[in-house]
Amino acid sequence: MNRCSPGGSATVAVHRRRDASGIIGCEVADQPFWPRLIILAVVAVVITIAVYGVVGAIVKMDDIGLSLTQRSSRFTQRIGRGLVAGMPKLLSALSTIGTVAMLWVGGHILLVGTDAVGWHGPYGLVHHAEDFVHHAVQGVGGLVAWLLNTAVSAVIGLVVGTVVVAIMHVLPFGRREKDH
């Protein structure tokens, strides 16, 4: 077994694998339980801190912009006005990106989940199409295959989501009385 050890002194051995492009990658999946748990816990904490940091910065960005508009420097005031004016556009873009991401993730969960419970048709079809595209397009086949899977997953999420919303509007518990 080859071991990935940054600097040669890592205490946790990780399997090294060479992918199709010749790049060596380190795998945590084959590790014993405790090292894998520690690695995943550290990654989870770091990602959580990063995500909440970005969200906190976005939430405070207009406050920071307003504060900058009250400074004496014209340059700083211009940056502050830009931050305040840009927040609605940023939030609108994040709303669209978030919606697309949820459709993609939800559709992919459904695609993989149906395969896991024994309905192999949809996942098999996408997998074979990915494999075909991967080998048919030289140089960027992996990217095109990923984009294909992503697009199909998003469409599945959109179709299933639309059906669920339609059912919720038809069923009596999905309708709300309008306030007068």
C-alpha positions as CSV (number, residue, x, y, z in Angstrom):
1,M,0.0,0.0,0.0
2,N,1.3,3.4,-0.9
3,R,0.7,6.1,1.6
4,C,0.0,9.8,1.2
5,S,1.9,11.7,3.8
6,P,2.3,15.4,3.3
7,G,5.9,16.2,4.1
8,G,6.5,12.5,4.9
9,S,5.4,12.9,8.5
10,A,1.7,12.4,8.6
11,T,0.4,10.1,11.3
12,V,-2.7,9.0,9.3
13,A,-1.9,6.9,6.3
14,V,-4.2,7.4,3.3
15,H,-4.3,5.2,0.3
16,R,-2.9,6.7,-2.9
17,R,-4.5,6.0,-6.2
18,R,-3.7,7.1,-9.7
19,D,-6.7,8.2,-11.7
20,A,-7.1,8.0,-15.5
21,S,-5.2,11.2,-16.0
22,G,-2.3,10.0,-14.0
23,I,-2.9,12.3,-11.0
24,I,-2.4,10.6,-7.6
25,G,-5.2,11.2,-5.2
26,C,-5.5,10.3,-1.5
27,E,-8.5,8.3,-0.3
28,V,-10.0,8.4,3.2
29,A,-12.7,5.9,2.5
30,D,-10.5,2.8,3.1
31,Q,-9.2,4.1,6.4
32,P,-10.2,2.4,9.7
33,F,-13.1,3.9,11.6
34,W,-11.4,6.3,14.0
35,P,-9.0,8.0,11.6
36,R,-11.8,8.4,9.1
37,L,-14.1,9.8,11.8
38,I,-11.4,12.3,12.9
39,I,-10.7,13.4,9.3
40,L,-14.4,13.8,8.4
41,A,-15.1,15.7,11.7
42,V,-12.3,18.2,11.0
43,V,-13.5,18.7,7.4
44,A,-17.1,19.2,8.6
45,V,-16.0,21.8,11.2
46,V,-13.8,23.7,8.8
47,I,-16.5,23.7,6.1
48,T,-19.2,24.7,8.6
49,I,-17.1,27.6,9.8
50,A,-16.4,28.7,6.2
51,V,-20.0,28.6,5.2
52,Y,-21.3,30.4,8.3
53,G,-18.5,33.0,7.8
54,V,-19.6,33.7,4.2
55,V,-23.3,33.9,5.2
56,G,-22.4,36.2,8.1
57,A,-20.4,38.5,5.7
58,I,-23.3,38.6,3.2
59,V,-25.8,39.4,6.0
60,K,-23.6,42.2,7.3
61,M,-22.5,43.5,3.9
62,D,-25.1,46.3,3.6
63,D,-24.4,47.4,7.2
64,I,-20.7,47.6,6.3
65,G,-21.5,49.5,3.2
66,L,-23.7,51.9,5.1
67,S,-20.9,52.5,7.6
68,L,-18.4,53.1,4.8
69,T,-20.8,55.8,3.2
70,Q,-20.4,57.8,6.4
71,R,-16.6,58.0,6.3
72,S,-14.8,61.1,5.1
73,S,-12.9,59.5,2.1
74,R,-14.8,59.8,-1.2
75,F,-13.3,56.5,-2.3
76,T,-14.6,54.7,0.8
77,Q,-18.0,56.3,0.4
78,R,-18.1,55.1,-3.2
79,I,-17.3,51.6,-2.1
80,G,-20.0,51.8,0.6
81,R,-22.6,53.0,-1.9
82,G,-21.6,50.2,-4.2
83,L,-22.0,47.6,-1.5
84,V,-25.4,48.9,-0.5
85,A,-26.6,49.1,-4.1
86,G,-25.2,45.7,-5.0
87,M,-26.9,43.7,-2.2
88,P,-30.3,43.3,-3.9
89,K,-28.5,42.0,-7.0
90,L,-26.3,39.7,-5.0
91,L,-29.3,38.3,-3.0
92,S,-31.3,37.8,-6.2
93,A,-28.4,35.9,-7.8
94,L,-28.0,33.8,-4.7
95,S,-31.7,33.0,-4.7
96,T,-31.5,31.8,-8.3
97,I,-28.3,29.9,-7.7
98,G,-29.8,28.3,-4.6
99,T,-32.9,27.2,-6.3
100,V,-30.9,25.6,-9.2
101,A,-28.6,23.9,-6.7
102,M,-31.6,22.5,-4.7
103,L,-33.2,21.1,-7.9
104,W,-29.8,19.6,-8.9
105,V,-29.1,18.0,-5.5
106,G,-32.7,16.8,-5.0
107,G,-32.9,15.3,-8.5
108,H,-29.5,13.6,-8.0
109,I,-30.7,12.2,-4.6
110,L,-33.8,10.8,-6.4
111,L,-31.8,9.5,-9.3
112,V,-29.3,7.6,-7.1
113,G,-32.0,6.6,-4.6
114,T,-34.2,4.9,-7.2
115,D,-31.1,2.9,-8.2
116,A,-30.4,1.9,-4.6
117,V,-34.0,0.6,-4.1
118,G,-33.9,-1.5,-7.3
119,W,-35.2,0.7,-10.1
120,H,-32.0,0.8,-12.1
121,G,-33.4,2.2,-15.4
122,P,-33.0,6.0,-14.9
123,Y,-29.6,5.8,-13.2
124,G,-28.3,3.2,-15.7
125,L,-29.4,5.4,-18.6
126,V,-27.7,8.4,-17.2
127,H,-24.6,6.4,-16.3
128,H,-24.3,4.9,-19.8
129,A,-24.8,8.4,-21.4
130,E,-22.1,9.8,-19.1
131,D,-19.7,7.0,-20.1
132,F,-20.4,7.5,-23.8
133,V,-19.8,11.3,-23.6
134,H,-16.7,10.8,-21.4
135,H,-15.1,8.7,-24.1
136,A,-16.5,10.5,-27.1
137,V,-15.3,14.0,-26.2
138,Q,-11.5,14.1,-26.1
139,G,-9.9,16.3,-23.4
140,V,-13.0,17.5,-21.7
141,G,-15.1,14.3,-21.6
142,G,-15.1,14.1,-17.9
143,L,-16.4,17.7,-17.6
144,V,-19.1,17.1,-20.3
145,A,-20.1,13.9,-18.6
146,W,-20.5,15.7,-15.2
147,L,-22.5,18.5,-16.9
148,L,-24.8,15.9,-18.4
149,N,-25.4,14.2,-15.1
150,T,-25.9,17.6,-13.5
151,A,-28.4,18.7,-16.1
152,V,-30.4,15.4,-15.9
153,S,-30.4,15.6,-12.1
154,A,-31.7,19.2,-12.3
155,V,-34.5,18.3,-14.8
156,I,-35.5,15.3,-12.5
157,G,-35.6,17.7,-9.5
158,L,-37.7,20.3,-11.5
159,V,-40.2,17.7,-12.8
160,V,-40.7,16.0,-9.4
161,G,-40.8,19.4,-7.6
162,T,-43.4,20.7,-10.0
163,V,-45.5,17.5,-9.5
164,V,-45.3,17.9,-5.7
165,V,-46.2,21.6,-5.9
166,A,-49.2,20.8,-8.2
167,I,-50.4,18.0,-5.8
168,M,-50.1,20.3,-2.8
169,H,-52.2,23.0,-4.5
170,V,-54.9,20.5,-5.5
171,L,-55.2,18.6,-2.1
172,P,-57.3,20.3,0.6
173,F,-54.4,20.5,3.1
174,G,-52.3,22.3,0.5
175,R,-54.6,25.2,0.1
176,R,-54.7,28.1,2.5
177,E,-57.6,30.4,3.1
178,K,-56.7,33.9,2.0
179,D,-56.9,36.6,4.6
180,H,-59.6,39.2,3.9
